Amino acid sequence: MSAQPLGRVQSGRTRKSYEVKWNQSNRDVYISYAGWSYAGKASSAGEAMNRAEAWLYDK
């Protein structure tokens, strides 16, 4: 199964919006920052969005 789009999050510094994808089978989170950047693992879609927002905070 490939990563499914979840939504968009804003970076904390530049306020730009980035798309978030989450692969439910292996729990990988990706953000459309500089291509598709790996942002870690999450056990649920909600956690994936929170992880993406935290990853983008200083970007």
Buried (B, 14 or more C-beta within 10 A) or exposed (E): EEBEEBEBBEBEEEEEEBBBBBBBEEBBBBBBBEEEBEBBBBEEBEBBBBBBBEBBEEB
